[in-house]
Amino acid sequence: MVRIQITDNEAEQRLDRFLKKYLKRAPLSAIYKMIRKDLKVNGKRAKEDTILKAGDELTFYIPQERLDELTRKPRKQKARRQFRIAYENDNVLIVEKPWGLLTHGDSSEKKNTLMNQVCGYLQERGEYDPAGERTFTPSPVNRLDRNTTGLVIFGKNAASLRMLTKLLRERDAISKYYITIVSGNFAEEMVIDEALAKDAETNTVHIAKAADAGGEEAKRAVSIVRPLERGKSYSIVEVELVTGRTHQIRAHLAAKGYPLVGDSKYGRSRQGIKANERVRELGVTTQLLHAYRLVFGEMPIEGAPSGFEELSGLEVKARVPEEFERVWSIIKEE
């Protein structure tokens, strides 16, 4: 038999979810069979939905060699750091993601991701030891598309990650603001409260019609759009995301007649195509969308890791990319 003790970074999760992360090389069938026959928590049989606490002892009734085989981690190559640090304390790291970098890995890229770069940075600083962690990895609580730049929030430990994830779901706890360049003269603040439905075949979303607004794939989406700077045919706008749906900003603004310049997926109107052709002449082949500002509300005291009070009222800004400023300086008078 083999005994392990649950750490702070492993606590407050279901037994089966812990085992899925810990026993990286075990199939699901083997994990649930182990729960039924080869595992005890604090000396007793436990169900898969048992919530683990720090200090709990897990006893595996299998040889050490077998456990080593199931928990063996793949070797990771170090990813070159490309991000800037916007804010950091003992619990939280907020970074500026550059254009073209994935937040998480996918089937096309597993090594060079923002998450791997952040883990490498924290490892160098001695704040994260992958060899000493069975299941926890510093992770982002918000996600930006590959071609969206700007602020991404990471939790450095499990307690901070849980609290940040909870706060992100609450209205006014963390307000997220983006800036982008749209086609059209955007003059007044607009609140767009339109449900979005997914189209899996095209990997796009669209404004839900009354017929499907209550369907499983249609979800309420709210964007508050404010003009920041207006040119003759183009505008810079700020978008406050009240909800955070896939492609929300792009779909909402295109539906209201203000497609993002460079957005070939949603800028299919005559106006959008003309704008895309113009910025393509300037070397831009994708939308210029930048997560540039985060504003934290009053932080909770109860249940929050120590130091979270530092975030109350905090405003974090990311620098506007040079490409964004270059394009705007050219097209604003056109």
PAZAMAR-799576 format. One record per residue (C-alpha): residue number from 1; x, y, z; chain; residue in three letters. Coordinates in steps of 0.05 Angstrom, whole numbers. Last residue first. Example, Ala and Ser with C-alpha at 12.3 -4.5 7.8 and 13.67 -1.06 7.14 Angstrom:
+-----+--------+--------+--------+-------+-----+
!   n !      u !      v !      w ! chain ! res !
+-----+--------+--------+--------+-------+-----+
!   2 !    273 !    -21 !    143 !     A ! SER !
!   1 !    246 !    -90 !    156 !     A ! ALA !
+-----+--------+--------+--------+-------+-----+
This chain:
+-----+--------+--------+--------+-------+-----+
!   n !      u !      v !      w ! chain ! res !
+-----+--------+--------+--------+-------+-----+
! 334 !   -197 !   1168 !   -881 !     A ! GLU !
! 333 !   -172 !   1212 !   -824 !     A ! GLU !
! 332 !   -171 !   1157 !   -772 !     A ! LYS !
! 331 !   -141 !   1106 !   -820 !     A ! ILE !
! 330 !    -66 !   1120 !   -813 !     A ! ILE !
! 329 !    -58 !   1137 !   -739 !     A ! SER !
! 328 !   -106 !   1080 !   -723 !     A ! TRP !
! 327 !    -64 !   1028 !   -758 !     A ! VAL !
! 326 !      0 !   1049 !   -722 !     A ! ARG !
! 325 !    -34 !   1053 !   -654 !     A ! GLU !
! 324 !    -61 !    982 !   -659 !     A ! PHE !
! 323 !      5 !    955 !   -686 !     A ! GLU !
! 322 !     42 !    987 !   -628 !     A ! GLU !
! 321 !      0 !    948 !   -578 !     A ! PRO !
! 320 !    -37 !    989 !   -525 !     A ! VAL !
! 319 !     -3 !    981 !   -458 !     A ! ARG !
! 318 !    -42 !    941 !   -407 !     A ! ALA !
! 317 !    -80 !    972 !   -349 !     A ! LYS !
! 316 !    -95 !    948 !   -278 !     A ! VAL !
! 315 !   -144 !    983 !   -232 !     A ! GLU !
! 314 !   -146 !    962 !   -159 !     A ! LEU !
! 313 !   -207 !    981 !   -119 !     A ! GLY !
! 312 !   -198 !    923 !    -71 !     A ! SER !
! 311 !   -140 !    880 !    -96 !     A ! LEU !
! 310 !    -96 !    890 !    -35 !     A ! GLU !
! 309 !   -152 !    859 !      7 !     A ! GLU !
! 308 !   -132 !    793 !    -25 !     A ! PHE !
! 307 !    -70 !    792 !     18 !     A ! GLY !
! 306 !    -90 !    733 !     60 !     A ! SER !
! 305 !   -131 !    682 !     20 !     A ! PRO !
! 304 !   -205 !    697 !     15 !     A ! ALA !
! 303 !   -257 !    656 !     53 !     A ! GLY !
! 302 !   -287 !    716 !     89 !     A ! GLU !
! 301 !   -253 !    781 !     70 !     A ! ILE !
! 300 !   -287 !    794 !      4 !     A ! PRO !
! 299 !   -254 !    843 !    -44 !     A ! MET !
! 298 !   -290 !    908 !    -60 !     A ! GLU !
! 297 !   -288 !    917 !   -135 !     A ! GLY !
! 296 !   -230 !    903 !   -181 !     A ! PHE !
! 295 !   -221 !    941 !   -246 !     A ! VAL !
! 294 !   -187 !    909 !   -306 !     A ! LEU !
! 293 !   -164 !    947 !   -368 !     A ! ARG !
! 292 !   -133 !    935 !   -437 !     A ! TYR !
! 291 !   -163 !    871 !   -464 !     A ! ALA !
! 290 !   -143 !    888 !   -537 !     A ! HIS !
! 289 !   -180 !    872 !   -601 !     A ! LEU !
! 288 !   -148 !    890 !   -668 !     A ! LEU !
! 287 !   -184 !    841 !   -714 !     A ! GLN !
! 286 !   -143 !    799 !   -762 !     A ! THR !
! 285 !   -104 !    805 !   -827 !     A ! THR !
! 284 !    -68 !    871 !   -816 !     A ! VAL !
! 283 !    -11 !    886 !   -865 !     A ! GLY !
! 282 !    -31 !    958 !   -881 !     A ! LEU !
! 281 !    -64 !    937 !   -946 !     A ! GLU !
! 280 !   -102 !    887 !   -904 !     A ! ARG !
! 279 !   -128 !    947 !   -865 !     A ! VAL !
! 278 !   -164 !    973 !   -927 !     A ! ARG !
! 277 !   -191 !    905 !   -950 !     A ! GLU !
! 276 !   -219 !    892 !   -881 !     A ! ASN !
! 275 !   -255 !    960 !   -880 !     A ! ALA !
! 274 !   -287 !    947 !   -948 !     A ! LYS !
! 273 !   -308 !    877 !   -926 !     A ! ILE !
! 272 !   -339 !    904 !   -862 !     A ! GLY !
! 271 !   -380 !    958 !   -898 !     A ! GLN !
! 270 !   -405 !    909 !   -950 !     A ! ARG !
! 269 !   -425 !    863 !   -893 !     A ! SER !
! 268 !   -381 !    802 !   -877 !     A ! ARG !
! 267 !   -345 !    830 !   -817 !     A ! GLY !
! 266 !   -358 !    771 !   -772 !     A ! TYR !
! 265 !   -306 !    720 !   -794 !     A ! LYS !
! 264 !   -262 !    768 !   -834 !     A ! SER !
! 263 !   -249 !    813 !   -773 !     A ! ASP !
! 262 !   -196 !    863 !   -798 !     A ! GLY !
! 261 !   -235 !    923 !   -774 !     A ! VAL !
! 260 !   -286 !    904 !   -721 !     A ! LEU !
! 259 !   -356 !    908 !   -748 !     A ! PRO !
! 258 !   -400 !    967 !   -729 !     A ! TYR !
! 257 !   -469 !    954 !   -758 !     A ! GLY !
! 256 !   -504 !    930 !   -695 !     A ! LYS !
! 255 !   -496 !    857 !   -713 !     A ! ALA !
! 254 !   -421 !    867 !   -725 !     A ! ALA !
! 253 !   -415 !    899 !   -656 !     A ! LEU !
! 252 !   -449 !    841 !   -621 !     A ! HIS !
! 251 !   -413 !    786 !   -659 !     A ! ALA !
! 250 !   -343 !    813 !   -649 !     A ! ARG !
! 249 !   -353 !    832 !   -576 !     A ! ILE !
! 248 !   -385 !    765 !   -558 !     A ! GLN !
! 247 !   -335 !    720 !   -594 !     A ! HIS !
! 246 !   -347 !    666 !   -541 !     A ! THR !
! 245 !   -388 !    693 !   -483 !     A ! ARG !
! 244 !   -362 !    735 !   -425 !     A ! GLY !
! 243 !   -419 !    772 !   -392 !     A ! THR !
! 242 !   -418 !    845 !   -369 !     A ! VAL !
! 241 !   -362 !    857 !   -417 !     A ! LEU !
! 240 !   -344 !    931 !   -420 !     A ! GLU !
! 239 !   -327 !    951 !   -491 !     A ! VAL !
! 238 !   -286 !   1013 !   -506 !     A ! GLU !
! 237 !   -290 !   1041 !   -576 !     A ! VAL !
! 236 !   -240 !   1068 !   -626 !     A ! ILE !
! 235 !   -277 !   1094 !   -688 !     A ! SER !
! 234 !   -273 !   1090 !   -763 !     A ! TYR !
! 233 !   -302 !   1127 !   -823 !     A ! SER !
! 232 !   -285 !   1200 !   -807 !     A ! LYS !
! 231 !   -248 !   1188 !   -742 !     A ! GLY !
! 230 !   -277 !   1180 !   -672 !     A ! ARG !
! 229 !   -242 !   1168 !   -607 !     A ! GLU !
! 228 !   -266 !   1135 !   -542 !     A ! LEU !
! 227 !   -338 !   1115 !   -560 !     A ! PRO !
! 226 !   -372 !   1070 !   -507 !     A ! ARG !
! 225 !   -399 !    999 !   -515 !     A ! VAL !
! 224 !   -432 !    962 !   -458 !     A ! ILE !
! 223 !   -438 !    888 !   -475 !     A ! SER !
! 222 !   -489 !    838 !   -449 !     A ! VAL !
! 221 !   -496 !    765 !   -471 !     A ! ALA !
! 220 !   -553 !    718 !   -453 !     A ! ARG !
! 219 !   -541 !    647 !   -475 !     A ! LYS !
! 218 !   -568 !    608 !   -534 !     A ! ALA !
! 217 !   -541 !    537 !   -542 !     A ! GLU !
! 216 !   -591 !    504 !   -496 !     A ! GLU !
! 215 !   -650 !    538 !   -528 !     A ! GLY !
! 214 !   -689 !    596 !   -498 !     A ! GLY !
! 213 !   -668 !    645 !   -550 !     A ! ALA !
! 212 !   -680 !    593 !   -605 !     A ! ASP !
! 211 !   -747 !    616 !   -632 !     A ! ALA !
! 210 !   -738 !    688 !   -611 !     A ! ALA !
! 209 !   -676 !    693 !   -654 !     A ! LYS !
! 208 !   -607 !    687 !   -623 !     A ! ALA !
! 207 !   -555 !    738 !   -646 !     A ! ILE !
! 206 !   -500 !    696 !   -678 !     A ! HIS !
! 205 !   -440 !    655 !   -657 !     A ! VAL !
! 204 !   -384 !    624 !   -698 !     A ! THR !
! 203 !   -346 !    559 !   -701 !     A ! ASN !
! 202 !   -373 !    546 !   -771 !     A ! THR !
! 201 !   -401 !    476 !   -758 !     A ! GLU !
! 200 !   -413 !    489 !   -684 !     A ! ALA !
! 199 !   -460 !    548 !   -695 !     A ! ASP !
! 198 !   -470 !    578 !   -627 !     A ! LYS !
! 197 !   -527 !    622 !   -603 !     A ! ALA !
! 196 !   -518 !    691 !   -572 !     A ! LEU !
! 195 !   -570 !    728 !   -530 !     A ! ALA !
! 194 !   -573 !    803 !   -542 !     A ! GLU !
! 193 !   -565 !    858 !   -490 !     A ! ASP !
! 192 !   -524 !    910 !   -526 !     A ! ILE !
! 191 !   -518 !    974 !   -485 !     A ! VAL !
! 190 !   -495 !   1032 !   -530 !     A ! MET !
! 189 !   -457 !   1095 !   -512 !     A ! GLU !
! 188 !   -460 !   1147 !   -567 !     A ! GLU !
! 187 !   -422 !   1168 !   -630 !     A ! ALA !
! 186 !   -393 !   1108 !   -666 !     A ! PHE !
! 185 !   -374 !   1132 !   -735 !     A ! ASN !
! 184 !   -366 !   1067 !   -774 !     A ! GLY !
! 183 !   -317 !   1009 !   -780 !     A ! SER !
! 182 !   -292 !    989 !   -712 !     A ! VAL !
! 181 !   -225 !    994 !   -677 !     A ! ILE !
! 180 !   -220 !    957 !   -610 !     A ! THR !
! 179 !   -214 !    969 !   -536 !     A ! ILE !
! 178 !   -231 !    919 !   -482 !     A ! TYR !
! 177 !   -255 !    927 !   -410 !     A ! TYR !
! 176 !   -265 !    874 !   -356 !     A ! LYS !
! 175 !   -298 !    889 !   -289 !     A ! SER !
! 174 !   -278 !    843 !   -232 !     A ! ILE !
! 173 !   -326 !    839 !   -172 !     A ! ALA !
! 172 !   -379 !    882 !   -207 !     A ! ASP !
! 171 !   -423 !    822 !   -226 !     A ! ARG !
! 170 !   -398 !    757 !   -197 !     A ! GLU !
! 169 !   -372 !    701 !   -242 !     A ! ARG !
! 168 !   -301 !    730 !   -242 !     A ! LEU !
! 167 !   -302 !    731 !   -166 !     A ! LEU !
! 166 !   -312 !    656 !   -161 !     A ! LYS !
! 165 !   -255 !    642 !   -210 !     A ! THR !
! 164 !   -211 !    690 !   -171 !     A ! LEU !
! 163 !   -228 !    655 !   -105 !     A ! MET !
! 162 !   -214 !    585 !   -132 !     A ! ARG !
! 161 !   -148 !    607 !   -164 !     A ! LEU !
! 160 !   -127 !    642 !   -100 !     A ! SER !
! 159 !   -139 !    579 !    -58 !     A ! ALA !
! 158 !   -104 !    535 !   -109 !     A ! ALA !
! 157 !    -40 !    577 !   -113 !     A ! ASN !
! 156 !    -11 !    628 !   -162 !     A ! LYS !
! 155 !    -78 !    647 !   -192 !     A ! GLY !
! 154 !    -69 !    678 !   -260 !     A ! PHE !
! 153 !   -106 !    737 !   -292 !     A ! ILE !
! 152 !    -98 !    753 !   -367 !     A ! VAL !
! 151 !    -93 !    824 !   -393 !     A ! LEU !
! 150 !    -81 !    842 !   -465 !     A ! GLY !
! 149 !    -80 !    817 !   -537 !     A ! THR !
! 148 !   -133 !    780 !   -578 !     A ! THR !
! 147 !   -107 !    740 !   -637 !     A ! ASN !
! 146 !    -98 !    674 !   -599 !     A ! ARG !
! 145 !   -165 !    683 !   -563 !     A ! ASP !
! 144 !   -163 !    708 !   -492 !     A ! LEU !
! 143 !   -180 !    667 !   -430 !     A ! ARG !
! 142 !   -198 !    686 !   -360 !     A ! ASN !
! 141 !   -181 !    650 !   -295 !     A ! VAL !
! 140 !   -111 !    632 !   -317 !     A ! PRO !
! 139 !    -74 !    574 !   -285 !     A ! SER !
! 138 !    -17 !    559 !   -236 !     A ! PRO !
! 137 !    -15 !    482 !   -237 !     A ! THR !
! 136 !    -40 !    438 !   -180 !     A ! PHE !
! 135 !    -46 !    362 !   -185 !     A ! THR !
! 134 !     13 !    327 !   -153 !     A ! ARG !
! 133 !     56 !    387 !   -138 !     A ! GLU !
! 132 !    128 !    378 !   -114 !     A ! GLY !
! 131 !    159 !    364 !   -182 !     A ! ALA !
! 130 !    121 !    423 !   -211 !     A ! PRO !
! 129 !    153 !    470 !   -161 !     A ! ASP !
! 128 !    121 !    539 !   -164 !     A ! TYR !
! 127 !    141 !    602 !   -128 !     A ! GLU !
! 126 !    216 !    592 !   -134 !     A ! GLY !
! 125 !    225 !    652 !   -179 !     A ! ARG !
! 124 !    248 !    609 !   -237 !     A ! GLU !
! 123 !    187 !    564 !   -227 !     A ! GLN !
! 122 !    141 !    624 !   -228 !     A ! LEU !
! 121 !    169 !    646 !   -296 !     A ! TYR !
! 120 !    165 !    575 !   -324 !     A ! GLY !
! 119 !     93 !    569 !   -301 !     A ! CYS !
! 118 !     78 !    636 !   -335 !     A ! VAL !
! 117 !    109 !    612 !   -400 !     A ! GLN !
! 116 !     70 !    547 !   -398 !     A ! ASN !
! 115 !      4 !    584 !   -387 !     A ! MET !
! 114 !     20 !    633 !   -443 !     A ! LEU !
! 113 !     30 !    577 !   -491 !     A ! THR !
! 112 !     92 !    551 !   -528 !     A ! ASN !
! 111 !     90 !    476 !   -514 !     A ! LYS !
! 110 !     22 !    447 !   -533 !     A ! LYS !
! 109 !      7 !    477 !   -601 !     A ! GLU !
! 108 !    -38 !    450 !   -657 !     A ! SER !
! 107 !    -82 !    404 !   -615 !     A ! SER !
! 106 !    -91 !    458 !   -563 !     A ! ASP !
! 105 !    -50 !    491 !   -508 !     A ! GLY !
! 104 !    -77 !    545 !   -464 !     A ! HIS !
! 103 !    -72 !    622 !   -471 !     A ! THR !
! 102 !    -50 !    615 !   -543 !     A ! LEU !
! 101 !      0 !    667 !   -568 !     A ! LEU !
! 100 !    -11 !    703 !   -635 !     A ! GLY !
!  99 !    -15 !    774 !   -606 !     A ! TRP !
!  98 !     18 !    786 !   -539 !     A ! PRO !
!  97 !    -12 !    769 !   -471 !     A ! LYS !
!  96 !     -3 !    822 !   -417 !     A ! GLU !
!  95 !      3 !    790 !   -348 !     A ! VAL !
!  94 !    -35 !    792 !   -283 !     A ! ILE !
!  93 !     -5 !    750 !   -227 !     A ! LEU !
!  92 !    -43 !    738 !   -162 !     A ! VAL !
!  91 !    -27 !    705 !    -95 !     A ! ASN !
!  90 !     38 !    735 !    -69 !     A ! ASP !
!  89 !     30 !    799 !   -110 !     A ! ASN !
!  88 !     36 !    817 !   -183 !     A ! GLU !
!  87 !     11 !    868 !   -234 !     A ! TYR !
!  86 !     22 !    884 !   -308 !     A ! ALA !
!  85 !     77 !    833 !   -322 !     A ! ILE !
!  84 !     96 !    829 !   -395 !     A ! ARG !
!  83 !     90 !    766 !   -437 !     A ! PHE !
!  82 !    137 !    733 !   -486 !     A ! GLN !
!  81 !    177 !    684 !   -443 !     A ! ARG !
!  80 !    209 !    628 !   -481 !     A ! ARG !
!  79 !    176 !    561 !   -467 !     A ! ALA !
!  78 !    214 !    508 !   -427 !     A ! LYS !
!  77 !    206 !    438 !   -451 !     A ! GLN !
!  76 !    159 !    394 !   -412 !     A ! LYS !
!  75 !    173 !    322 !   -391 !     A ! ARG !
!  74 !    110 !    280 !   -386 !     A ! PRO !
!  73 !     89 !    266 !   -314 !     A ! LYS !
!  72 !     90 !    197 !   -284 !     A ! ARG !
!  71 !     29 !    187 !   -239 !     A ! THR !
!  70 !      4 !    121 !   -266 !     A ! LEU !
!  69 !     74 !     89 !   -269 !     A ! GLU !
!  68 !     93 !    114 !   -200 !     A ! ASP !
!  67 !     28 !     84 !   -173 !     A ! LEU !
!  66 !     45 !     17 !   -204 !     A ! ARG !
!  65 !    116 !     17 !   -176 !     A ! GLU !
!  64 !     89 !     35 !   -107 !     A ! GLN !
!  63 !     46 !    -28 !   -107 !     A ! PRO !
!  62 !    -30 !    -20 !   -101 !     A ! ILE !
!  61 !    -76 !    -11 !    -42 !     A ! TYR !
!  60 !    -75 !     65 !    -45 !     A ! PHE !
!  59 !    -85 !    100 !     22 !     A ! THR !
!  58 !   -106 !    173 !     20 !     A ! LEU !
!  57 !    -95 !    215 !     82 !     A ! GLU !
!  56 !   -133 !    280 !     91 !     A ! ASP !
!  55 !    -88 !    337 !    116 !     A ! GLY !
!  54 !   -121 !    391 !     73 !     A ! ALA !
!  53 !   -192 !    370 !     58 !     A ! LYS !
!  52 !   -220 !    327 !      2 !     A ! LEU !
!  51 !   -292 !    333 !    -20 !     A ! ILE !
!  50 !   -322 !    264 !    -29 !     A ! THR !
!  49 !   -358 !    261 !    -97 !     A ! ASP !
!  48 !   -324 !    195 !   -118 !     A ! GLU !
!  47 !   -349 !    160 !    -56 !     A ! LYS !
!  46 !   -303 !    141 !      2 !     A ! ALA !
!  45 !   -282 !     76 !     35 !     A ! ARG !
!  44 !   -250 !     89 !    103 !     A ! LYS !
!  43 !   -179 !     94 !    131 !     A ! GLY !
!  42 !   -173 !    169 !    125 !     A ! ASN !
!  41 !   -194 !    164 !     52 !     A ! VAL !
!  40 !   -189 !     92 !     26 !     A ! LYS !
!  39 !   -170 !     66 !    -43 !     A ! LEU !
!  38 !   -165 !     -1 !    -80 !     A ! ASP !
!  37 !   -236 !    -27 !    -89 !     A ! LYS !
!  36 !   -289 !     24 !   -107 !     A ! ARG !
!  35 !   -245 !     85 !   -116 !     A ! ILE !
!  34 !   -195 !     42 !   -155 !     A ! MET !
!  33 !   -251 !     19 !   -202 !     A ! LYS !
!  32 !   -269 !     92 !   -214 !     A ! TYR !
!  31 !   -197 !    109 !   -232 !     A ! ILE !
!  30 !   -187 !     47 !   -276 !     A ! ALA !
!  29 !   -250 !     63 !   -317 !     A ! SER !
!  28 !   -226 !    134 !   -325 !     A ! LEU !
!  27 !   -161 !    112 !   -357 !     A ! PRO !
!  26 !    -97 !    121 !   -315 !     A ! ALA !
!  25 !    -37 !    158 !   -343 !     A ! ARG !
!  24 !    -48 !    224 !   -306 !     A ! LYS !
!  23 !    -64 !    192 !   -240 !     A ! LEU !
!  22 !    -60 !    259 !   -202 !     A ! TYR !
!  21 !   -106 !    299 !   -247 !     A ! LYS !
!  20 !   -160 !    247 !   -254 !     A ! LYS !
!  19 !   -149 !    228 !   -181 !     A ! LEU !
!  18 !   -164 !    298 !   -156 !     A ! PHE !
!  17 !   -227 !    301 !   -199 !     A ! ARG !
!  16 !   -251 !    234 !   -171 !     A ! ASP !
!  15 !   -239 !    256 !    -99 !     A ! LEU !
!  14 !   -277 !    321 !   -108 !     A ! ARG !
!  13 !   -238 !    385 !    -95 !     A ! GLN !
!  12 !   -229 !    429 !    -34 !     A ! GLU !
!  11 !   -157 !    409 !    -20 !     A ! ALA !
!  10 !   -100 !    397 !    -70 !     A ! GLU !
!   9 !    -64 !    464 !    -62 !     A ! ASN !
!   8 !    -70 !    459 !     14 !     A ! ASP !
!   7 !    -38 !    390 !     13 !     A ! THR !
!   6 !    -72 !    321 !     15 !     A ! ILE !
!   5 !    -29 !    267 !     47 !     A ! GLN !
!   4 !     -4 !    205 !     11 !     A ! ILE !
!   3 !     -2 !    132 !     32 !     A ! ARG !
!   2 !     20 !     73 !    -11 !     A ! VAL !
!   1 !      0 !      0 !      0 !     A ! MET !
+-----+--------+--------+--------+-------+-----+
